[in-house]
Structure formats: structure tokens, C-alpha cells
């Protein structure tokens, strides 16, 4: 998908404030909550193993109720790594100190030939 210049500029202004991890780094984390922040239809088409779905539109609203441990390691991913940067930034502002964004997101995992779950 071609993103609009304003959206890309917004994400790039936030990116330095967010910790990002590669797929290899994700696999090295012992205990992680992996959250897919994509839309429902994207989730239905496929996802990373062991991920839970908490879409970008509701994550800030529901995260504290579902996952109240603000010290838990959380890795967020989206389609290509833009929306997860924005969500990670917001969760950091909400007090979650171990939030990371997955570089390349779901598309990067597929391109790298990594395991994905499809229905």
C-alpha cells in the first residue's frame, strides 16, 4: 500500500521515540506478549504464531484492562511497521515501558519465509 506523505512524515517523526525489533530479535525474547494491531480482515487472512489481536482502533482503550502489567515485554506488529510504531508510542505514553514495534511487520515475516498462521 502506498501511504500518504503526511502519514509517513508522522510515523517517521515518532519512530526515533520507539524501540524496534527485528524478527530475529523477537525470536530471542524469552517471554513476550505479541499483539497484532491490524484490522480484523487483515488478522483473518493470516497472523504470526502466538499473537493476540487488539486492533489499532481499540488498543489504547482496552490494553489496561486486558494486560495491566506495564512492565511486561510487548511487541506490536501491523502490516508493514507503520501503525505499530504509532501504537507503541501511545502505549509508552500510557506507562508501558517495555513496548516494541516489529520492523517490517507481517509483510516482512511473510517475505522472510517465517511461519504464519492462516485460516
Backbone as CSV, one residue per row, in Angstrom:
resi,resn,N_x,N_y,N_z,CA_x,CA_y,CA_z,C_x,C_y,C_z
1,UNK,0.839,-1.183,0.000,0.000,0.000,0.000,0.883,1.244,0.000
2,UNK,0.530,2.191,-0.812,1.229,3.469,-0.859,0.640,4.374,0.210
3,UNK,1.474,4.783,1.165,0.999,5.649,2.240,1.107,7.114,1.837
4,UNK,0.217,7.920,2.373,0.241,9.347,2.078,1.472,9.991,2.726
5,UNK,1.979,11.067,2.117,3.178,11.722,2.651,3.006,12.211,4.091
6,UNK,1.824,12.704,4.421,1.598,13.189,5.781,1.659,12.076,6.811
7,UNK,1.095,10.922,6.458,1.130,9.767,7.356,2.567,9.297,7.559
8,UNK,3.313,9.166,6.475,4.708,8.729,6.562,5.515,9.713,7.401
9,UNK,5.306,11.000,7.192,6.033,12.009,7.969,5.702,11.893,9.456
10,UNK,4.436,11.660,9.778,4.032,11.486,11.172,4.733,10.280,11.787
11,UNK,4.691,9.149,11.105,5.328,7.936,11.622,6.826,8.143,11.781
12,UNK,7.457,8.744,10.789,8.908,8.948,10.859,9.296,9.929,11.970
13,UNK,8.415,10.838,12.331,8.713,11.757,13.446,8.614,11.044,14.788
14,UNK,7.823,9.971,14.849,7.634,9.198,16.084,8.641,8.057,16.189
15,UNK,9.061,7.501,15.071,9.913,6.305,15.047,11.134,6.395,15.984
16,UNK,11.846,7.531,16.041,13.013,7.583,16.942,12.655,7.444,18.435
17,UNK,11.398,7.622,18.771,10.955,7.536,20.154,10.538,6.118,20.551
18,UNK,10.538,5.207,19.582,10.034,3.847,19.779,11.173,2.849,19.587
19,UNK,11.204,1.826,20.421,12.161,0.733,20.244,11.600,-0.224,19.208
20,UNK,12.417,-0.564,18.231,12.003,-1.510,17.207,12.852,-2.772,17.311
21,UNK,12.251,-3.913,16.968,12.971,-5.183,16.978,12.784,-5.868,15.629
22,UNK,13.783,-6.623,15.247,13.692,-7.416,14.025,13.009,-8.742,14.353
23,UNK,12.703,-9.511,13.322,12.106,-10.827,13.527,13.054,-11.737,14.302
24,UNK,14.351,-11.665,14.012,15.329,-12.478,14.748,15.372,-12.072,16.218
25,UNK,15.349,-10.780,16.488,15.353,-10.312,17.883,14.082,-10.737,18.608
26,UNK,12.953,-10.706,17.915,11.696,-11.159,18.515,11.811,-12.615,18.943
27,UNK,12.374,-13.444,18.092,12.503,-14.866,18.403,13.425,-15.122,19.588
28,UNK,14.303,-14.167,19.900,15.240,-14.332,21.015,14.655,-13.874,22.348
29,UNK,13.504,-13.209,22.332,12.891,-12.733,23.578,12.185,-13.907,24.243
30,UNK,12.550,-14.171,25.499,12.030,-15.353,26.203,10.533,-15.281,26.457
31,UNK,10.076,-14.199,26.978,8.658,-14.079,27.327,8.125,-12.772,26.753
32,UNK,7.228,-12.888,25.791,6.738,-11.702,25.106,5.243,-11.831,24.828
33,UNK,4.561,-10.725,24.950,3.175,-10.634,24.521,3.209,-10.033,23.119
34,UNK,2.835,-10.805,22.125,2.858,-10.379,20.726,1.448,-9.943,20.347
35,UNK,1.299,-8.677,19.968,-0.018,-8.134,19.646,-0.052,-7.656,18.201
36,UNK,-1.030,-8.169,17.478,-1.301,-7.774,16.101,-2.275,-6.600,16.160
37,UNK,-1.860,-5.451,15.657,-2.704,-4.251,15.724,-3.414,-3.959,14.404
38,UNK,-3.382,-4.923,13.472,-4.025,-4.713,12.181,-5.545,-4.779,12.300
39,UNK,-6.205,-4.476,11.217,-7.663,-4.536,11.144,-8.134,-5.985,11.193
40,UNK,-9.396,-6.171,11.549,-9.971,-7.511,11.665,-9.787,-8.339,10.393
41,UNK,-10.032,-7.743,9.229,-9.922,-8.503,7.984,-8.474,-8.915,7.692
42,UNK,-7.515,-8.116,8.124,-6.108,-8.479,7.942,-5.750,-9.669,8.839
43,UNK,-6.204,-9.604,10.089,-5.987,-10.687,11.055,-6.557,-12.003,10.515
44,UNK,-7.749,-11.940,9.938,-8.414,-13.143,9.432,-7.649,-13.788,8.279
45,UNK,-6.880,-13.000,7.557,-6.134,-13.534,6.404,-4.842,-14.230,6.809
46,UNK,-4.360,-13.948,8.008,-3.136,-14.583,8.487,-2.494,-13.754,9.570
47,UNK,-1.685,-14.439,10.398,-1.059,-13.755,11.528,0.177,-14.528,11.963
48,UNK,0.947,-13.907,12.825,2.117,-14.577,13.372,1.688,-15.538,14.472
49,UNK,2.377,-16.666,14.601,2.036,-17.624,15.650,2.105,-16.978,17.038
50,UNK,1.205,-17.365,17.900,1.136,-16.912,19.292,0.736,-15.445,19.459
51,UNK,0.301,-14.818,18.401,-0.141,-13.421,18.506,-1.575,-13.357,19.018
52,UNK,-1.880,-12.250,19.680,-3.256,-11.924,20.034,-3.649,-10.711,19.205
53,UNK,-4.929,-10.547,19.001,-5.409,-9.447,18.163,-6.012,-8.351,19.020
54,UNK,-5.482,-7.170,18.867,-6.016,-5.987,19.535,-5.782,-4.835,18.568
55,UNK,-6.764,-4.593,17.723,-6.621,-3.659,16.612,-6.221,-2.252,17.024
56,UNK,-5.598,-1.581,16.087,-5.096,-0.214,16.281,-6.201,0.723,16.756
57,UNK,-7.413,0.486,16.348,-8.509,1.364,16.731,-8.959,1.242,18.180
58,UNK,-8.560,0.142,18.852,-9.037,-0.060,20.230,-7.936,-0.350,21.239
59,UNK,-6.714,-0.464,20.796,-5.657,-0.903,21.709,-5.495,0.024,22.912
60,UNK,-5.512,1.320,22.696,-5.337,2.244,23.819,-6.516,2.150,24.794
61,UNK,-7.684,1.878,24.266,-8.877,1.774,25.100,-8.859,0.519,25.967
62,UNK,-8.378,-0.605,25.422,-8.532,-1.900,26.078,-7.278,-2.475,26.724
63,UNK,-6.110,-1.954,26.429,-4.862,-2.574,26.874,-4.763,-2.698,28.393
64,UNK,-5.155,-1.679,29.123,-5.002,-1.717,30.585,-5.890,-2.776,31.222
65,UNK,-7.072,-2.975,30.680,-7.988,-3.978,31.215,-7.501,-5.384,30.895
66,UNK,-7.027,-5.591,29.677,-6.615,-6.925,29.242,-5.203,-7.297,29.689
67,UNK,-4.305,-6.340,29.688,-2.893,-6.583,30.007,-2.384,-5.459,30.908
68,UNK,-2.702,-5.530,32.194,-2.397,-4.424,33.100,-0.928,-4.304,33.514
69,UNK,-0.106,-5.313,33.253,1.294,-5.275,33.661,2.079,-4.339,32.741
70,UNK,2.397,-3.162,33.235,3.076,-2.153,32.416,4.569,-2.443,32.228
71,UNK,5.074,-3.482,32.910,6.483,-3.870,32.767,6.653,-5.085,31.842
72,UNK,5.547,-5.671,31.406,5.591,-6.837,30.531,6.174,-6.454,29.173
73,UNK,6.993,-7.323,28.614,7.524,-7.080,27.273,6.420,-7.329,26.259
74,UNK,6.147,-6.297,25.471,5.105,-6.346,24.453,5.729,-5.972,23.116
75,UNK,5.458,-6.787,22.111,5.875,-6.455,20.750,4.616,-6.323,19.909
76,UNK,4.489,-5.199,19.259,3.349,-4.905,18.395,3.770,-5.073,16.935
77,UNK,2.849,-5.542,16.116,3.124,-5.548,14.683,1.857,-5.208,13.913
78,UNK,2.078,-4.678,12.716,0.985,-4.357,11.802,1.366,-4.945,10.450
79,UNK,0.884,-4.369,9.391,1.198,-4.891,8.072,2.639,-4.671,7.671
80,UNK,3.137,-3.463,7.853,4.485,-3.145,7.401,5.355,-2.394,8.384
81,UNK,4.826,-2.085,9.554,5.642,-1.438,10.576,5.357,0.026,10.824
82,UNK,4.277,0.551,10.270,3.933,1.952,10.497,2.943,2.113,11.648
83,UNK,1.815,1.423,11.561,0.786,1.548,12.606,1.296,1.057,13.953
84,UNK,2.159,0.038,13.930,2.690,-0.477,15.195,3.616,0.535,15.863
85,UNK,4.309,1.346,15.096,5.138,2.414,15.672,4.242,3.415,16.393
86,UNK,3.149,3.787,15.752,2.234,4.748,16.373,1.616,4.173,17.649
87,UNK,1.190,2.915,17.591,0.587,2.283,18.760,1.601,2.139,19.886
88,UNK,2.834,1.747,19.562,3.876,1.604,20.583,4.141,2.941,21.265
89,UNK,4.173,3.990,20.495,4.388,5.327,21.060,3.284,5.678,22.059
90,UNK,2.049,5.392,21.689,0.935,5.688,22.595,0.987,4.841,23.858
91,UNK,1.323,3.563,23.731,1.410,2.712,24.915,2.549,3.166,25.825
92,UNK,3.644,3.607,25.240,4.725,4.177,26.051,4.213,5.370,26.851
93,UNK,3.451,6.221,26.213,2.897,7.402,26.894,1.915,7.001,27.991
94,UNK,1.309,5.824,27.867,0.369,5.332,28.869,1.087,4.623,30.018
95,UNK,2.406,4.535,29.962,3.163,3.946,31.056,3.716,2.558,30.801
96,UNK,3.481,1.999,29.619,4.038,0.688,29.287,5.491,0.901,28.876
97,UNK,6.408,0.343,29.659,7.823,0.668,29.481,8.594,-0.311,28.604
98,UNK,8.011,-1.456,28.284,8.724,-2.477,27.513,8.016,-2.782,26.196
99,UNK,7.527,-1.745,25.540,6.796,-1.918,24.284,7.741,-1.716,23.106
100,UNK,7.624,-2.599,22.132,8.467,-2.530,20.946,7.605,-2.712,19.697
101,UNK,8.115,-2.250,18.576,7.438,-2.407,17.294,8.275,-3.325,16.417
102,UNK,7.611,-4.246,15.722,8.300,-5.213,14.873,8.602,-4.596,13.508
103,UNK,9.872,-4.516,13.181,10.314,-3.967,11.900,9.759,-4.827,10.762
104,UNK,9.126,-4.202,9.800,8.614,-4.914,8.630,7.261,-5.567,8.822
105,UNK,6.829,-5.712,10.076,5.516,-6.248,10.380,5.227,-7.602,9.748
106,UNK,3.956,-7.846,9.519,3.500,-9.127,8.963,4.072,-9.352,7.564
107,UNK,4.084,-8.313,6.743,4.607,-8.459,5.381,6.073,-8.857,5.392
108,UNK,6.823,-8.311,6.339,8.228,-8.677,6.469,8.405,-10.124,6.861
109,UNK,7.528,-10.620,7.728,7.587,-12.025,8.140,7.301,-12.945,6.960
110,UNK,6.290,-12.607,6.190,5.940,-13.413,5.022,7.088,-13.395,4.007
111,UNK,7.634,-12.209,3.757,8.732,-12.085,2.791,9.969,-12.869,3.231
112,UNK,10.171,-12.972,4.540,11.328,-13.697,5.067,11.080,-15.203,5.138
113,UNK,9.875,-15.622,4.791,9.553,-17.041,4.812,9.296,-17.595,6.205
114,UNK,8.965,-16.729,7.148,8.714,-17.173,8.510,7.337,-17.814,8.622
115,UNK,7.159,-18.590,9.658,5.885,-19.252,9.917,4.784,-18.219,10.142
116,UNK,3.656,-18.435,9.496,2.470,-17.628,9.742,1.286,-18.578,9.873
117,UNK,0.276,-18.129,10.569,-0.935,-18.904,10.751,-1.988,-18.350,9.801
118,UNK,-2.590,-19.223,8.999,-3.665,-18.791,8.115,-4.879,-19.665,8.373
119,UNK,-6.037,-19.128,8.073,-7.272,-19.876,8.268,-7.816,-20.343,6.936
